[in-house]
Amino acid sequence: MLIIVGSRRDGNSLKLAKKIKSAFDNIRLHTEIIVPGNQKIHICTGCMDCDRDGICGFTDDMKSNIEKIKNEKDILFITPTRWNILSGDLKIFMDRLNPLFSTRGLKGKNMIAVSIGAKSDDLYSTEAALTSLISFAEASGMNVILDKKFNNCLNSDDILSQQTEIDNFINELKNKINC
Ligand SMILES: Cc1cc2nc3c(=O)[nH]c(=O)nc-3n(C[C@H](O)[C@H](O)[C@H](O)COP(=O)(O)O)c2cc1C
């Protein structure tokens, strides 16, 4: 499973990713965390050349990211909620996945969608951010097999006080990906 983390700080998203990775390491299931914000990734210019031949002219970290995505069935996106939508780092990453569109390279892959935000659940902010991840899944033909919101996380380690929710989510995730 690939875990794509939409925040570049050592915050709630990365801490959750590390907990998931550790749980899966314990059952010898390979996971890898990618933090696009800490990589070298050019912003898509919209040239559309990749629609023709599936190849992007930029040489940067997206080359290896795309190879990893091709080889994985399960891809977990964790986004911090920013202005009710996904983070800019994740959007830049998603745009650069367009070379996979012409070959239907994302179709049929499993998406696990997670949003994390400072606001409470009743304000629908993390719900809206989750919807932006799910919209990407719909556009790319991925199947959302599990989604989850973590609310009330403002400071960088607030999620650590939600250990029961994290454990429950990890157990659900294990069930969904049949391990
Ligand atoms: C630019 C910006 C916009 C934000 N907008 C929202 C928002 O609309 N709703 C919300 O619940 N939290 C919002 N937050 C708070 C973050 O979602 C929250 O701090 C989250 O835990 C950050 O994840 P991280 O620790 O992984 O970076 C915003 C934070 C930033 C920096």
The ligand as a MOL file (V3000), in Angstrom:
LIG
                    3D

  0  0  0     0  0            999 V3000
M  V30 BEGIN CTAB
M  V30 COUNTS 31 33 0 0 0
M  V30 BEGIN ATOM
M  V30 1 C -4.1250 27.2230 5.0430 0
M  V30 2 C -4.8700 26.3750 6.0330 0
M  V30 3 C -6.2310 26.2330 5.9080 0
M  V30 4 C -6.9510 25.4370 6.7910 0
M  V30 5 N -8.3020 25.2970 6.6060 0
M  V30 6 C -8.9990 24.4560 7.4250 0
M  V30 7 C -10.3840 24.2050 7.1860 0
M  V30 8 O -10.9900 24.7110 6.2590 0
M  V30 9 N -11.0250 23.3380 8.0200 0
M  V30 10 C -10.3920 22.7130 9.0610 0
M  V30 11 O -11.0300 21.9150 9.7590 0
M  V30 12 N -9.0670 22.9380 9.3090 0
M  V30 13 C -8.3540 23.7800 8.5150 0
M  V30 14 N -7.0180 23.9950 8.7210 0
M  V30 15 C -6.3480 23.3160 9.8440 0
M  V30 16 C -5.6810 22.0120 9.4150 0
M  V30 17 O -6.5330 21.2030 8.6460 0
M  V30 18 C -5.2630 21.2140 10.6340 0
M  V30 19 O -4.3430 21.9620 11.4020 0
M  V30 20 C -4.6930 19.8570 10.2820 0
M  V30 21 O -4.5290 19.0870 11.4470 0
M  V30 22 C -3.3860 20.0030 9.5560 0
M  V30 23 O -2.8300 18.7420 9.2510 0
M  V30 24 P -1.2720 18.4800 9.4650 0
M  V30 25 O -1.0250 18.5420 10.9460 0
M  V30 26 O -1.0590 17.1220 8.9110 0
M  V30 27 O -0.5550 19.5470 8.7110 0
M  V30 28 C -6.2810 24.7890 7.8540 0
M  V30 29 C -4.8900 24.9320 7.9790 0
M  V30 30 C -4.1970 25.7100 7.0780 0
M  V30 31 C -2.6930 25.8510 7.2250 0
M  V30 END ATOM
M  V30 BEGIN BOND
M  V30 1 1 1 2
M  V30 2 1 2 3
M  V30 3 2 2 30
M  V30 4 2 3 4
M  V30 5 1 4 5
M  V30 6 1 4 28
M  V30 7 2 5 6
M  V30 8 1 6 7
M  V30 9 1 6 13
M  V30 10 2 7 8
M  V30 11 1 7 9
M  V30 12 1 9 10
M  V30 13 2 10 11
M  V30 14 1 10 12
M  V30 15 2 12 13
M  V30 16 1 13 14
M  V30 17 1 14 15
M  V30 18 1 14 28
M  V30 19 1 15 16
M  V30 20 1 16 17
M  V30 21 1 16 18
M  V30 22 1 18 19
M  V30 23 1 18 20
M  V30 24 1 20 21
M  V30 25 1 20 22
M  V30 26 1 22 23
M  V30 27 1 23 24
M  V30 28 2 24 25
M  V30 29 1 24 26
M  V30 30 1 24 27
M  V30 31 2 28 29
M  V30 32 1 29 30
M  V30 33 1 30 31
M  V30 END BOND
M  V30 END CTAB
M  END
